[in-house]
């Protein structure tokens, strides 16, 4: 009788626990939140996109790609894309990535700069590391449809960001080089740097457009000699060596710029 009583008591307790679980489990054990929810929903995504687009517009490495873009439409498409990709209720109705970026000649350095700007926006809004990694993992595969210019010299040099760094160092060397710095005593250095960046970027297969004077017109009457030109090349080579530009890329770049000598040198 004692064992029968004990068994019956256990059955009652078990049934009571089962009823408790059935009654309260749905409220205690909820479904895991989607990435969309953990990011903060559409309002939070819109704020991140606004910040991201502002960073891209101010980023000299890649803003050339968006010079003629309809920014409000771009923002709307990005919000819908991130919302849909993260499990939200939005529907992305824009072009697929391959079609949208066809002919833009985007390189891996360009794509990486874009990702850096996105990470900067996510960090500003203190998005958690887990959510940040998940979002980047969702968007990362788009690289294969966007990047089409990795074989170019521009890409192999490291993209526009690397070219800007090279030009900054090069102009600094020229300014300190007493053999030739007199030619640049009255030069607008900020404009010179911009023109050089655009010139090298375009000449190496990048997305930039050089809008300055042709070399003959720009150097007319300066009296540049062959020795002066060689000193300029020496300074450029020293800069390329500082940034450890590989020999192949260095020689290719010098081969692209070398023919300008005929238009720059006036004294033989």
C-alpha positions in Angstrom: 0.0 0.0 0.0 2.8 2.4 0.8 4.4 1.8 -2.6 1.0 2.3 -4.3 0.5 5.5 -2.5 4.0 6.7 -3.4 3.5 5.8 -7.1 0.1 7.6 -7.2 1.7 10.7 -5.6 4.5 10.7 -8.2 1.9 10.5 -11.0 0.0 13.5 -9.6 3.2 15.5 -9.3 4.2 14.6 -12.9 0.8 15.5 -14.3 0.8 18.8 -12.4 4.3 19.6 -13.8 3.2 18.7 -17.3 0.1 21.0 -17.0 2.4 23.8 -15.7 4.8 23.4 -18.6 2.0 23.3 -21.1 0.4 26.4 -19.6 3.5 28.6 -19.2 6.1 27.3 -21.7 5.0 29.5 -24.6 5.5 32.6 -22.5 8.8 31.5 -21.0 10.5 29.9 -24.0 10.0 32.4 -26.9 11.2 31.9 -30.5 14.7 33.4 -31.1 14.6 37.0 -32.5 15.6 37.5 -36.1 18.6 39.6 -37.1 16.2 42.3 -38.2 14.7 42.5 -34.7 18.1 42.4 -33.0 19.3 45.2 -35.2 16.4 47.3 -34.0 14.0 47.1 -36.9 13.5 49.3 -39.9 14.0 52.6 -38.0 17.4 51.5 -36.8 18.4 50.2 -40.2 17.4 53.5 -41.8 19.6 55.4 -39.3 22.6 53.1 -40.1 22.0 53.6 -43.8 21.9 57.4 -43.5 25.2 57.3 -41.7 26.8 54.8 -44.0 25.9 56.8 -47.2 27.2 60.0 -45.6 30.5 58.2 -44.9 30.8 56.9 -48.4 30.1 60.3 -49.8 33.0 61.7 -47.8 35.3 58.9 -48.6 37.7 60.0 -51.3 38.7 56.4 -52.0 35.2 55.5 -53.4 32.9 58.5 -53.6 33.7 58.8 -57.3 31.4 55.8 -57.9 28.4 57.7 -56.5 29.0 61.1 -58.1 25.9 60.9 -60.2 23.8 58.6 -58.0 20.2 59.4 -56.9 21.0 59.4 -53.2 17.5 59.2 -51.8 16.7 56.3 -54.1 20.0 54.6 -53.1 19.1 54.9 -49.4 15.7 53.5 -49.9 17.1 50.5 -51.9 19.8 49.9 -49.2 17.2 50.0 -46.4 15.0 47.5 -48.2 17.9 45.3 -49.0 19.3 45.1 -45.5 15.7 44.8 -44.0 14.9 41.8 -46.3 18.3 40.2 -45.9 18.1 40.3 -42.1 14.7 38.7 -42.0 12.5 41.8 -41.9 9.2 42.4 -43.7 10.6 44.5 -46.5 11.0 43.4 -50.1 14.0 44.6 -52.2 12.8 45.5 -55.7 16.1 46.9 -57.1 18.5 45.4 -59.6 20.6 42.3 -58.8 24.1 43.2 -57.7 25.8 42.1 -60.9 23.5 44.2 -63.1 23.6 47.2 -60.8 27.4 47.4 -60.7 28.1 46.3 -64.3 30.7 48.5 -66.0 31.7 50.3 -62.7 35.1 48.6 -62.6 35.0 48.1 -58.8 38.1 46.4 -57.4 38.6 44.5 -54.1 40.2 47.6 -52.4 37.1 49.6 -53.4 34.8 47.0 -52.0 36.9 46.8 -48.8 36.6 50.6 -48.4 32.8 50.3 -48.7 32.8 47.6 -46.0 35.0 49.8 -43.7 32.5 52.6 -44.0 29.6 50.3 -43.2 31.4 48.9 -40.1 32.1 52.5 -39.1 28.4 53.3 -39.3 27.5 50.1 -37.3 30.1 50.9 -34.7 28.7 54.5 -34.3 25.3 53.0 -33.4 27.0 50.4 -31.1 25.6 47.4 -33.0 26.6 44.2 -31.1 29.5 42.2 -32.5 27.4 39.2 -33.1 24.8 41.2 -35.1 27.5 43.0 -37.0 29.2 39.8 -38.0 25.9 38.2 -39.0 25.0 41.2 -41.2 28.5 41.3 -42.9 28.2 37.6 -43.5 24.9 38.1 -45.2 26.1 41.0 -47.4 29.7 39.7 -48.0 28.9 37.3 -50.8 27.7 40.2 -52.9 31.4 41.0 -53.5 31.5 38.4 -56.2 28.9 40.2 -58.2 30.2 43.7 -57.6 34.0 43.3 -58.1 35.1 43.1 -61.7 38.4 45.0 -61.8 40.9 43.0 -59.8 43.2 42.4 -62.7 43.9 46.1 -63.3 47.0 47.9 -62.2 44.7 50.1 -60.1 43.5 47.2 -58.1 47.0 45.7 -57.8 48.3 49.0 -56.5 45.7 48.9 -53.7 43.0 51.2 -55.2 42.5 54.9 -54.7 43.2 54.9 -51.0 46.7 53.5 -51.6 47.2 55.9 -54.5 46.3 58.9 -52.3 48.9 57.7 -49.7 51.6 57.4 -52.4 50.8 60.9 -53.8 50.9 62.5 -50.3 54.4 61.0 -49.7 55.6 61.7 -53.2 54.6 65.4 -53.0 56.3 65.7 -49.6 59.5 64.3 -51.0 59.4 66.6 -54.0 58.8 69.6 -51.7 62.0 68.6 -49.7 64.1 67.9 -52.8 66.3 71.0 -53.5 67.0 69.7 -57.0 63.5 70.4 -58.1 61.3 72.0 -55.4 61.7 75.4 -57.0 59.3 74.3 -59.7 56.6 74.0 -57.1 57.2 77.0 -55.0 54.0 78.7 -56.0 51.9 75.6 -56.7 48.6 74.9 -55.1 49.6 71.7 -53.5 46.1 70.5 -52.6 45.1 70.8 -56.2 48.3 69.2 -57.4 47.7 66.2 -55.2 44.2 65.8 -56.4 45.3 66.0 -60.1 48.1 63.5 -59.5 45.7 61.1 -57.8 43.2 61.3 -60.6 45.9 61.0 -63.2 47.5 57.9 -61.7 44.1 56.4 -60.8 42.8 56.8 -64.4 46.1 55.8 -66.0 46.2 52.6 -64.0 42.6 51.5 -64.9 40.7 53.0 -62.0 37.4 54.8 -62.0 38.8 58.4 -61.8 38.8 61.0 -64.5 41.7 63.3 -64.9 40.4 66.8 -65.7 43.7 68.8 -65.6 45.8 70.2 -68.4 47.7 68.0 -70.8 51.3 67.6 -69.8 52.7 69.8 -72.6 50.5 72.7 -71.7 50.9 72.2 -67.9 54.7 72.4 -68.1 55.1 74.9 -70.9 57.8 77.5 -70.1 58.9 75.8 -66.9 62.3 74.9 -68.4 62.3 71.3 -67.1 65.5 69.5 -68.0 66.1 65.7 -68.3 68.0 65.8 -65.0 65.0 67.5 -63.3 62.6 64.8 -64.7 64.9 62.0 -63.5 65.0 63.6 -60.0 61.2 63.5 -60.0 61.2 59.9 -61.0 63.7 59.1 -58.3 61.4 60.7 -55.7 58.4 58.6 -57.0 60.4 55.4 -56.9 61.5 56.1 -53.4 57.8 56.6 -52.4 56.8 53.4 -54.1 59.6 51.5 -52.3 58.5 53.0 -49.0 55.0 51.5 -49.5 56.6 48.2 -50.7 54.9 48.3 -54.1 56.0 45.1 -55.9 58.5 45.4 -58.7 56.1 44.3 -61.4 53.5 47.0 -60.4 56.2 49.6 -59.9 57.6 49.0 -63.4 54.2 48.9 -64.9 53.3 52.3 -63.4 56.5 53.9 -64.4 55.9 52.5 -67.9 52.5 54.2 -68.0 53.9 57.5 -66.7 57.2 57.4 -68.6 56.0 58.6 -72.0 54.9 61.9 -70.4 58.6 62.8 -70.3 58.5 64.0 -74.0 55.8 66.6 -73.1 57.4 67.7 -69.8 61.1 68.1 -70.6 62.0 71.3 -72.5 65.7 71.4 -72.0 67.6 68.5 -73.6 
